[in-house]
Amino acid sequence: MPDLRSFRALRFDPSLVGDLTPIVAPPYDVIGPELHRTLLARHPLNAVRLDLPRSEPGEDPDERYRRVARTFAAWRSDGSLRKDPRPAVYVYEQTYLVPGTRLERTQRGFFARLRLEPFGAGGAVLPHERTMSGPKEDRYRLLRATGVNTSPVVCMFEDPQRGAAAILAGVAATPAAADVTDDDGVRHRLWVAPDGSTGGEGADRAPEPDAPESPALGLLRIAGAGPVFIADGHHRYVTALRYRDERRMTRSCEPDPPFDFLLVLMLDAGDQLTVLPTHRVIRGLGDEGLAIVRDGLDRLFSVEAVDRAQLVERFEAAGKLAGGGGRMGLLTRDGAWQLTARRPAFHGLLPPGGEAIRSLDVSLLGAALESLAGIDDAAVAAGQRIGYTKSAAEAAKLVAGAVDGADTAFLLEPTPVSSIMAVARDGDVMPQKSTYFYPKALTGLVLNPHEW
């Protein structure tokens, strides 16, 4: 079973720094150059300085990480960042509009510490995504320089009895410790829920004798009753494992060290979580290659010509669709079509793995592209033949203008949460760009220092 713990978070002190709105930031992996410049200019304490340090011209590559360490130490020293006096879990609520729609949703979860363990069969922490070396190295250098988790790994847990939802709703009915709205109009609220324990930090803490279970301990118990599934942050998790193993070499005798844990945001998989698709823009087919793809689609899909604007509108609002039905859209400069997979026709084309991975829409599309256009795993990895966008409207513009050789776009529905968990249970990993959980957790509300 997973080992989830309360902890003493580092948080910006509103009594000293004021409104947190200009201080928080999106996680590093969704920040482009323009947004990065905007965040740096927004406030001298903006959390992007900790999570995505800027490189200065001509400086040593490691200097940016040393600069983060100095900044982090200075903010602790002057009181901008304060460590909470008691261990707690941190209840987190996000209220948002599903992109491309007027549909409002609210999701709640909680920040905690999760004990690290390697991935493997029968493990308590299950991934669904393959990691890449570049992002892992960057996160490793940052973690080694600071010893703090600036952004969480987002995990899902199963709670059929919905006990966690009731606890979270009860906490959310009280005044929040933080309340900010980000640039996308998402409202983020945070509550501190002390665990009510006595004694020292770490594994030796225990609840008061005969005391009722606190909301914090109730959440930890429920979420820790079965395996947890990584939704977002695989690179951060693998990086934390590497860092843990390095630290163990020098502090092997320390019992239950804090670097054995990392910051996680726990979400109930039974809630209506929003997973957005990433559409595929295919380049370099040329007229002949495009004709071959078009002519071959009838073997693998039922193909229905549809209105272009209506197709784009449907997939622009894909976040509200259930997904998983083998339905996708096709755009070329000459028309638009609704595709529905003929699953028996894919026999022999799909990659090895369990039924869950083989039934995904992204797996079906991958098999179709390899069969009809010769775009195999090596071509995908090379990054020349396929572009990615979360906007169906942008995909349509790229194809219409033949931007960077774009010939056609395949528009996808979301991957269902149940399918993500089934793939993880089977020990398989999804194709690149299969899931995008929305909204992202803010950086700067809660930091996890590797100390008790």
C-alpha positions, 0 to 999 in steps of 0.5 A: 500500500502507498505510504502517504504522510502529512507534512510541514509545508513551506508557504508564502506568508500573506501577512508579509508578501500580500496578495498571492495572485502575482506570486503563484505560477503555472508548473514549469512544463506549461510555461513558454518563453513569453509567459516566462518573461511575464511571470518574472516581471510580475513580482520579484517573489514569483514562484517561477524563479524557483521552479523554472530558473532563467539562464543568463547569457554566458553563464555556467550551465549549473549557475542557474540552479545555484541561483535558485538555491540562493533565492530560496535561502534568501526567501526563507531567511527574510520570512517570505517563505514560512514553515507551518508549525504543525504537520498537515495535509493541504486541501485544494480546490479548483473551479474552472470552465472546461476549455472551449465550453461554458461548462463549469466544474470543481475538483478537490484534492489534497497535498501530502507526502508520498513515499517513493518506490520504484515502478514495478509489478505489484507496486503501490505507485503505478505510472502510465507514461514513458519519461524522457531524459531532458526534462529528468536531468533539468528537474534533477539538477534543480532538486539537488540544488534546493532540496525542495519539491516546488511542484507536485506529482498529481496522483489519483486514488480510488474511493468507491464509498466516496468518503474522501469527497465528504471530508474534502467538502467539509473542509472546503465549507470553512474559510480558505487560507489562500484564494487566487484566480489565475490567468485562465480564470481558474479559481484556486483555494487552499485549506490547512488541515492539521493531522492532530498528531502528537510527538515528533516528526516523521514516522514516530508521530501518533494521534492523540489517544481516543481522539476522533479521526481528523479530516487529515488522517481520514484523507490519508487513510482512504487514499492510502488504502490501495495503489495510487496512479500517477496522472501528471508529473512522471518526470518529477517522480523519476527524478525524485527516485534518482535523488533519493538513491543518491542521498541514501549513499551518504545518509544510509543510516538515517531512519525514514529520511524526508528525501524518501518522500515527495510532494503529491496532489491526490485526486479522487479518480471517481470525481469528474476529472477533465482530461484533454486530448492532444490532436495530431497534425501530420506533415510531409505527406504530399499529395500522393501520400495524402491520397494513399491515406485517404484511400486506405481509411475505409479499411480501418474506419467508417468515414462520414463527410461532415461540416468542417466548422461543426467538426472543429467546434465539436473537438474544440470542446472535447474536454466534455466528451467521454472519449474511448469510443474510437471516434476521431475527426479528420481535416484536410485542405479539401474537407472534413470527416468523422471517423469511427474505428472498425476495431476488428480491422486493426487485428495484427496492426496494434502494438503488443500489450494488454487490452487496455493499451490496445483499445485506446484511441491514440493506439488505434490512430498510431497503428493507422498512421504506421499502416497507411503513412509509414509513420512508425515509432522511430518517425514519431520519436524523431519529431519531424512527421507529427505536430501536436496541439490541444486546439482543434481550431489551431490544427485546422489553421495549420492544415489550411495554411500548410504551415510547416508542411502540415497536410492533415490533422486527426482530432481526438477525443479524451482518454478516459480516466478508467482507461488510464488506470487500466493501462497502468494496472497492466504495466503498460505505457501510453503513446506520447501525448496521450493525456493532458489533465486540466487544470494544472496545480499552481506552483507556489501555494505549497512547497515541500522541503526535504526536512522534518 
